[in-house]
Amino acid sequence: MIIPVIRTHGLLASAGLLLAATWGCAGADRPASAPEQVTPPRGPLTTPAEGVGAATCAACHAGIALAQAEHPMARTAAAVAAETRDRWFSDDMLGRAVSWPDGIGPEPRYETEGVGAVHFVAPGSDPGMAPVQAVFGSGLRGLTPVSFAPGARLREMRLSFSRARGGWIPTPGGEDDRDGLGDLDTVEESANCVGCHATALAWDEEQRFDPHRAVLGVQCERCHGGGLAHVESRNEGGETGLIFNPGRLTAAEQVAFCGQCHRQPTDFEPREILARDPGLARHAGASLMMSACFRESPAEQTITCTACHDPHRPEPATPERTRTACLRCHEDAAARHRETAVAADADCAGCHLPTEREAFHGTPFTDHWIRRPGEPPPTPSSPAGRRELAWLEELYRVRLPEENPPARSARLRTGLAELLHIRGARGEAQGLLREALGLGADYQTRMKAGALFRDAGRVEEALAIFRAAASDQPDTPHAFFEAGDLLSERGDHAGAAAALETAARLSPDSAGVRAALGAALLGAGRVEEAVASFRAALALDAAHAAALGPLAGILAAHPRRDLRDPGEAVRVAERLAARFNFQEPRSLDLFAAAHAAAGDFASAVRAAERAVALAPGAGIDPFPIQQRLALYRAGRAYVGPLPTTHNLGPRPAR
């Protein structure tokens, strides 16, 4: 039989999973006479011409190809054209509700034009609109329209459709984009995103991705590699095994293979992993690889994606399949449940793979981190915590030698450095950080490196990193904030105020930045400006402790009478003390000073006595509070500096 090579460019196949396409062999022993395994694909085909197309595969694998074409993965991406536009941008779809919160810019919208054209309109941005060229997502949970820019860059529009909400929501991860249309991804980020939504790539003369000539979706050759050699060899009666078959991988290798798109633990911040960030539920590969069921089993027979899921058929995982997978190791499940009665036919996944909704605007994702219901993250020093740290460290060390773009290599080194930092191996951690910085680390990686140097007491190195990052990205506030906060800590209040004023200008809605700026201004003697900055912070967050404390101190006890306001001081100090349920000694000290300033010495004495009693347990010297308590008992208010309380509040996220 001669297999015709049929080129197809618009037919979609399989979605964001990089699962195998001929998985009938999965789990079977590899025959001794089988040919050597072909190198697994690490991304889509460079051009459609490198492959034969799904229709050619269907000539021999008709059942698989037909079933797989109905899989949600088959609709993970499509070009916007006249014949497809109404799938996503019909009058009904465009009329659905938009959940657009205040504080992230004017509400955008989609508009259709002519035959097949769609534009994303973002009021107030320049330019105010951009063409929608493709839609990513199967629609099972949602859809994100995208466009492409010269230089191989992708833009995710800031408005996505949520199936759970039945309407439009801010694109997850894009809420803080500075561009109203959606920030352009870097070249590396764009390649990663397109690579998990396309089988073959196509580009125009400006290196702009061409969704109409590319093969969007994950078709057979996205997981099996180009089939040209396989088809030609078969037609000539030669070796038929010249195609990659993920079914021949070991169990652990299969999961890592799927994890190219469904992510691996090393694709995330280590602290997100160790803290069980709810957002990880969206990424099944990373979650499964952190499960004890996966990491503590032999690599050849550990639990795999295909134990529960069929990558070719659009069928959800059934209780029978999940239970069968669990019973491979947990033979008598009923006997293991001592506190909860479990029937022999119970659905294990219902309890041990819970559904996470809150992290994704109500969109349900099954959390594949298999564990006991309600089990909290272990502490890093506990046996379970040490095992997790060691496992993560091993995963990083395996990936470090891989050929990766410089920015990714830098991120991997920085992630490993963070793990080493946590377990106390700070010398090796700092060596890795310096390697990462020498590789051309991106902005976020440099920010993490600076934070780790700071935590290790390498203040000058940290400050140099933050200043360099601020110079490279002068329109981004984070490096200015970190530099300013570090300068404040070092006592350079004037330098801190300059950096934090820039951060406040770039991030006008951040109460944390305003509070930090207030502390720096206060340290620099610019008291009136400090008061204004603290008030601005509280206008953004009325309960922000880092602003409440210093402001209460100024209003209650500043040497300048014109800056004192005892009545307001009581109200501000009470809000601060209430945040800590009147159990935090520094806030009670302020509360006492405010009441004394207002002439209520009985309340001042009670608050100060409580502060004195709590101080030793909080590691605070009670003597200064006792001195102020003596004044209140004598009917006198305290005037002078009060203990620093700016560190009671949370620091803005790095």
VENJO-V444405 format. One record per backbone hydrogen bond with DSSP energy under -0.5 kcal/mol. NH is the residue of the N-H (numbers start at 1). CO is the residue of the C=O. E is the energy in kcal/mol with one decimal. If there is no record, write none. Layout:
nh->NH co->CO e->E
nh->NH co->CO e->E
This chain:
nh->3 co->1 e->-0.6
nh->4 co->2 e->-0.7
nh->6 co->4 e->-0.8
nh->7 co->5 e->-0.6
nh->8 co->6 e->-0.5
nh->14 co->218 e->-1.8
nh->18 co->258 e->-0.7
nh->19 co->17 e->-0.6
nh->25 co->22 e->-1.1
nh->26 co->23 e->-1.2
nh->27 co->247 e->-0.7
nh->28 co->25 e->-2.2
nh->34 co->31 e->-1.6
nh->45 co->199 e->-3.2
nh->48 co->201 e->-0.6
nh->50 co->47 e->-1.6
nh->51 co->48 e->-1.7
nh->56 co->6 e->-0.6
nh->56 co->53 e->-0.6
nh->57 co->53 e->-1.4
nh->58 co->54 e->-2.0
nh->59 co->55 e->-0.6
nh->59 co->56 e->-1.2
nh->60 co->57 e->-1.3
nh->61 co->57 e->-2.3
nh->65 co->61 e->-2.8
nh->66 co->62 e->-2.8
nh->67 co->63 e->-2.1
nh->68 co->64 e->-2.8
nh->69 co->65 e->-1.6
nh->70 co->67 e->-1.3
nh->71 co->68 e->-1.3
nh->74 co->71 e->-1.9
nh->75 co->72 e->-1.7
nh->76 co->73 e->-1.4
nh->78 co->135 e->-1.6
nh->80 co->133 e->-2.1
nh->81 co->79 e->-0.6
nh->84 co->81 e->-1.0
nh->85 co->81 e->-2.4
nh->87 co->84 e->-2.1
nh->88 co->85 e->-1.7
nh->89 co->85 e->-2.7
nh->90 co->86 e->-0.6
nh->94 co->90 e->-2.7
nh->95 co->91 e->-1.1
nh->96 co->93 e->-1.5
nh->99 co->97 e->-0.5
nh->99 co->168 e->-3.2
nh->100 co->98 e->-1.0
nh->101 co->99 e->-0.6
nh->104 co->101 e->-0.8
nh->109 co->121 e->-2.1
nh->111 co->119 e->-2.7
nh->113 co->117 e->-2.4
nh->116 co->114 e->-0.8
nh->117 co->113 e->-1.2
nh->119 co->111 e->-3.1
nh->120 co->130 e->-3.1
nh->121 co->109 e->-3.3
nh->121 co->119 e->-0.6
nh->122 co->120 e->-0.5
nh->122 co->128 e->-2.8
nh->123 co->121 e->-0.5
nh->125 co->122 e->-1.9
nh->130 co->120 e->-1.7
nh->132 co->118 e->-2.7
nh->133 co->131 e->-0.6
nh->133 co->146 e->-2.2
nh->134 co->146 e->-1.7
nh->135 co->78 e->-2.5
nh->136 co->144 e->-2.7
nh->137 co->76 e->-4.1
nh->139 co->142 e->-1.4
nh->143 co->161 e->-1.8
nh->144 co->136 e->-2.8
nh->145 co->159 e->-0.5
nh->146 co->134 e->-2.8
nh->147 co->155 e->-2.1
nh->149 co->153 e->-3.2
nh->151 co->206 e->-2.1
nh->152 co->207 e->-3.1
nh->153 co->149 e->-1.6
nh->155 co->147 e->-2.6
nh->156 co->183 e->-0.6
nh->157 co->145 e->-2.1
nh->157 co->155 e->-0.6
nh->158 co->181 e->-0.7
nh->160 co->169 e->-2.9
nh->161 co->143 e->-2.4
nh->162 co->167 e->-3.3
nh->163 co->141 e->-2.7
nh->163 co->161 e->-0.5
nh->164 co->141 e->-0.6
nh->166 co->162 e->-1.5
nh->167 co->162 e->-1.2
nh->168 co->97 e->-2.8
nh->169 co->160 e->-3.0
nh->170 co->99 e->-0.7
nh->171 co->158 e->-2.1
nh->174 co->171 e->-2.8
nh->177 co->174 e->-1.6
nh->182 co->179 e->-1.1
nh->185 co->154 e->-3.2
nh->190 co->186 e->-2.7
nh->191 co->187 e->-2.3
nh->192 co->188 e->-2.2
nh->193 co->189 e->-2.2
nh->194 co->190 e->-2.9
nh->195 co->191 e->-2.3
nh->196 co->192 e->-0.8
nh->196 co->193 e->-0.9
nh->197 co->194 e->-1.8
nh->198 co->194 e->-0.6
nh->199 co->215 e->-3.5
nh->200 co->215 e->-1.6
nh->201 co->45 e->-2.2
nh->204 co->208 e->-1.9
nh->207 co->204 e->-1.9
nh->210 co->202 e->-2.9
nh->211 co->209 e->-0.7
nh->213 co->210 e->-0.7
nh->214 co->210 e->-1.9
nh->215 co->200 e->-1.9
nh->216 co->9 e->-0.6
nh->216 co->214 e->-0.8
nh->217 co->197 e->-3.6
nh->218 co->14 e->-4.5
nh->218 co->73 e->-0.8
nh->219 co->217 e->-1.0
nh->222 co->219 e->-1.9
nh->223 co->219 e->-0.8
nh->223 co->220 e->-1.1
nh->224 co->220 e->-2.3
nh->225 co->221 e->-1.0
nh->228 co->50 e->-0.6
nh->231 co->227 e->-2.5
nh->232 co->228 e->-2.7
nh->233 co->229 e->-2.4
nh->234 co->230 e->-2.1
nh->235 co->231 e->-2.6
nh->236 co->232 e->-1.4
nh->237 co->234 e->-1.5
nh->238 co->233 e->-3.2
nh->243 co->241 e->-2.6
nh->244 co->224 e->-1.8
nh->246 co->244 e->-0.5
nh->248 co->245 e->-2.2
nh->249 co->246 e->-1.7
nh->251 co->300 e->-0.5
nh->252 co->299 e->-2.3
nh->254 co->250 e->-2.3
nh->255 co->251 e->-1.7
nh->256 co->252 e->-2.0
nh->257 co->253 e->-2.4
nh->258 co->254 e->-2.6
nh->259 co->255 e->-2.1
nh->260 co->257 e->-1.4
nh->261 co->258 e->-1.6
nh->262 co->258 e->-2.5
nh->263 co->259 e->-1.0
nh->267 co->264 e->-2.6
nh->268 co->265 e->-1.6
nh->272 co->269 e->-0.9
nh->273 co->269 e->-1.7
nh->274 co->270 e->-2.8
nh->275 co->271 e->-1.7
nh->276 co->273 e->-1.6
nh->277 co->272 e->-2.7
nh->280 co->277 e->-2.2
nh->281 co->278 e->-1.7
nh->282 co->279 e->-1.3
nh->283 co->280 e->-2.2
nh->284 co->282 e->-0.7
nh->285 co->262 e->-1.1
nh->286 co->262 e->-1.2
nh->287 co->283 e->-1.9
nh->288 co->284 e->-2.8
nh->289 co->285 e->-2.2
nh->290 co->286 e->-0.9
nh->290 co->287 e->-0.7
nh->291 co->287 e->-0.7
nh->291 co->288 e->-1.2
nh->292 co->370 e->-0.6
nh->294 co->291 e->-0.9
nh->295 co->291 e->-2.7
nh->296 co->292 e->-2.1
nh->297 co->294 e->-1.1
nh->301 co->298 e->-1.4
nh->302 co->298 e->-0.7
nh->303 co->293 e->-0.6
nh->307 co->304 e->-0.9
nh->308 co->305 e->-1.3
nh->309 co->305 e->-2.0
nh->311 co->309 e->-0.6
nh->315 co->313 e->-2.7
nh->322 co->318 e->-2.4
nh->323 co->319 e->-2.6
nh->324 co->320 e->-2.3
nh->325 co->321 e->-2.1
nh->326 co->322 e->-2.2
nh->327 co->323 e->-2.7
nh->328 co->324 e->-0.6
nh->328 co->325 e->-0.7
nh->329 co->326 e->-1.5
nh->330 co->326 e->-2.7
nh->331 co->329 e->-1.0
nh->333 co->331 e->-0.8
nh->336 co->332 e->-1.1
nh->336 co->333 e->-0.5
nh->337 co->333 e->-0.8
nh->337 co->334 e->-0.7
nh->338 co->336 e->-1.2
nh->346 co->343 e->-1.6
nh->348 co->346 e->-0.9
nh->350 co->347 e->-0.8
nh->351 co->347 e->-0.6
nh->351 co->348 e->-1.2
nh->352 co->348 e->-2.4
nh->353 co->349 e->-2.0
nh->356 co->365 e->-3.3
nh->357 co->355 e->-0.5
nh->360 co->357 e->-1.5
nh->361 co->358 e->-0.7
nh->362 co->357 e->-1.6
nh->363 co->360 e->-2.1
nh->365 co->356 e->-1.8
nh->367 co->354 e->-3.1
nh->367 co->365 e->-0.5
nh->368 co->366 e->-0.8
nh->370 co->368 e->-1.3
nh->371 co->352 e->-1.1
nh->375 co->372 e->-2.0
nh->382 co->379 e->-1.6
nh->386 co->382 e->-2.9
nh->387 co->383 e->-1.9
nh->388 co->384 e->-2.1
nh->389 co->385 e->-2.5
nh->390 co->386 e->-2.5
nh->391 co->387 e->-2.3
nh->392 co->388 e->-2.7
nh->393 co->389 e->-2.6
nh->394 co->390 e->-2.2
nh->395 co->391 e->-2.3
nh->396 co->392 e->-2.3
nh->397 co->393 e->-2.4
nh->398 co->394 e->-1.9
nh->399 co->395 e->-1.6
nh->400 co->396 e->-1.9
nh->401 co->397 e->-0.6
nh->402 co->399 e->-1.5
nh->404 co->402 e->-0.9
nh->409 co->405 e->-2.5
nh->410 co->406 e->-2.5
nh->411 co->407 e->-2.0
nh->412 co->408 e->-2.6
nh->413 co->409 e->-2.1
nh->414 co->410 e->-2.2
nh->415 co->411 e->-2.6
nh->416 co->412 e->-2.4
nh->417 co->413 e->-2.3
nh->418 co->414 e->-2.0
nh->419 co->415 e->-1.7
nh->420 co->416 e->-2.5
nh->421 co->417 e->-2.5
nh->422 co->418 e->-2.2
nh->423 co->419 e->-1.8
nh->424 co->421 e->-1.0
nh->425 co->420 e->-2.3
nh->426 co->424 e->-1.7
nh->429 co->425 e->-1.8
nh->430 co->426 e->-2.4
nh->431 co->427 e->-1.7
nh->432 co->428 e->-2.1
nh->433 co->429 e->-2.1
nh->434 co->430 e->-2.1
nh->435 co->431 e->-1.8
nh->436 co->432 e->-2.6
nh->437 co->433 e->-2.4
nh->438 co->434 e->-1.7
nh->439 co->435 e->-0.9
nh->439 co->436 e->-0.9
nh->440 co->437 e->-0.9
nh->441 co->436 e->-0.7
nh->446 co->442 e->-2.4
nh->447 co->443 e->-2.3
nh->448 co->444 e->-2.1
nh->449 co->445 e->-2.5
nh->450 co->446 e->-2.7
nh->451 co->447 e->-2.1
nh->452 co->448 e->-2.5
nh->453 co->449 e->-2.5
nh->454 co->450 e->-2.4
nh->455 co->451 e->-2.6
nh->456 co->452 e->-1.6
nh->457 co->454 e->-1.8
nh->458 co->453 e->-2.8
nh->459 co->457 e->-1.7
nh->462 co->458 e->-2.3
nh->463 co->459 e->-2.9
nh->464 co->460 e->-2.3
nh->465 co->461 e->-2.1
nh->466 co->462 e->-2.5
nh->467 co->463 e->-2.6
nh->468 co->464 e->-2.2
nh->469 co->465 e->-2.5
nh->470 co->466 e->-2.5
nh->471 co->467 e->-2.1
nh->472 co->468 e->-2.1
nh->473 co->469 e->-2.2
nh->474 co->471 e->-0.5
nh->476 co->473 e->-1.8
nh->480 co->476 e->-0.5
nh->481 co->477 e->-2.4
nh->482 co->478 e->-2.7
nh->483 co->479 e->-2.6
nh->484 co->480 e->-2.5
nh->485 co->481 e->-3.1
nh->486 co->482 e->-2.3
nh->487 co->483 e->-2.3
nh->488 co->484 e->-2.3
nh->489 co->485 e->-2.0
nh->490 co->486 e->-1.6
nh->491 co->487 e->-0.7
nh->491 co->488 e->-1.0
nh->492 co->487 e->-2.3
nh->493 co->491 e->-1.5
nh->496 co->492 e->-2.3
nh->497 co->493 e->-2.6
nh->498 co->494 e->-1.8
nh->499 co->495 e->-1.9
nh->500 co->496 e->-2.8
nh->501 co->497 e->-2.3
nh->502 co->498 e->-1.3
nh->503 co->499 e->-2.0
nh->504 co->500 e->-2.6
nh->505 co->501 e->-1.9
nh->506 co->502 e->-2.2
nh->507 co->503 e->-1.7
nh->510 co->507 e->-1.7
nh->511 co->509 e->-0.7
nh->514 co->510 e->-1.7
nh->515 co->511 e->-2.4
nh->516 co->512 e->-2.3
nh->517 co->513 e->-2.5
nh->518 co->514 e->-2.2
nh->519 co->515 e->-2.0
nh->520 co->516 e->-2.0
nh->521 co->517 e->-2.8
nh->522 co->518 e->-2.5
nh->523 co->519 e->-2.2
nh->524 co->520 e->-1.8
nh->525 co->522 e->-1.3
nh->526 co->521 e->-2.6
nh->527 co->525 e->-1.3
nh->530 co->526 e->-2.1
nh->531 co->527 e->-2.8
nh->532 co->528 e->-2.0
nh->533 co->529 e->-2.2
nh->534 co->530 e->-2.7
nh->535 co->531 e->-2.5
nh->536 co->532 e->-2.1
nh->537 co->533 e->-2.1
nh->538 co->534 e->-2.2
nh->539 co->535 e->-1.8
nh->540 co->536 e->-1.1
nh->540 co->537 e->-0.5
nh->541 co->537 e->-2.1
nh->544 co->541 e->-1.9
nh->545 co->543 e->-0.7
nh->547 co->544 e->-1.4
nh->548 co->544 e->-2.4
nh->549 co->545 e->-2.2
nh->551 co->547 e->-1.8
nh->552 co->548 e->-2.5
nh->553 co->549 e->-2.1
nh->554 co->550 e->-2.2
nh->555 co->551 e->-2.7
nh->556 co->552 e->-1.9
nh->557 co->553 e->-2.4
nh->558 co->554 e->-1.6
nh->561 co->559 e->-0.7
nh->563 co->560 e->-1.5
nh->564 co->560 e->-0.5
nh->564 co->561 e->-1.3
nh->565 co->555 e->-2.2
nh->569 co->565 e->-2.6
nh->570 co->566 e->-2.2
nh->571 co->567 e->-1.7
nh->572 co->568 e->-2.8
nh->573 co->569 e->-2.9
nh->574 co->570 e->-2.3
nh->575 co->571 e->-1.7
nh->576 co->572 e->-1.8
nh->577 co->573 e->-2.7
nh->578 co->574 e->-2.5
nh->579 co->575 e->-1.3
nh->580 co->576 e->-0.7
nh->580 co->577 e->-0.9
nh->581 co->578 e->-1.8
nh->582 co->577 e->-2.9
nh->583 co->580 e->-1.7
nh->585 co->583 e->-0.5
nh->588 co->584 e->-1.9
nh->589 co->585 e->-2.2
nh->590 co->586 e->-1.9
nh->591 co->587 e->-2.3
nh->592 co->588 e->-2.5
nh->593 co->589 e->-2.1
nh->594 co->590 e->-2.5
nh->595 co->591 e->-2.0
nh->596 co->592 e->-2.3
nh->597 co->593 e->-2.2
nh->598 co->594 e->-1.6
nh->599 co->596 e->-1.5
nh->600 co->595 e->-2.6
nh->601 co->599 e->-1.3
nh->604 co->600 e->-1.8
nh->605 co->601 e->-2.7
nh->606 co->602 e->-2.1
nh->607 co->603 e->-2.4
nh->608 co->604 e->-2.5
nh->609 co->605 e->-2.8
nh->610 co->606 e->-2.0
nh->611 co->607 e->-2.2
nh->612 co->608 e->-2.5
nh->613 co->609 e->-2.0
nh->614 co->610 e->-1.8
nh->615 co->611 e->-1.8
nh->616 co->612 e->-0.6
nh->618 co->614 e->-1.1
nh->618 co->615 e->-1.0
nh->619 co->616 e->-1.5
nh->620 co->615 e->-2.5
nh->626 co->622 e->-2.4
nh->627 co->623 e->-2.1
nh->628 co->624 e->-1.8
nh->629 co->625 e->-2.6
nh->630 co->626 e->-1.9
nh->631 co->627 e->-1.3
nh->632 co->628 e->-2.1
nh->633 co->629 e->-2.3
nh->634 co->630 e->-1.2
nh->635 co->632 e->-1.5
nh->636 co->631 e->-2.7
nh->640 co->557 e->-2.8
nh->648 co->645 e->-1.8
nh->649 co->646 e->-1.0
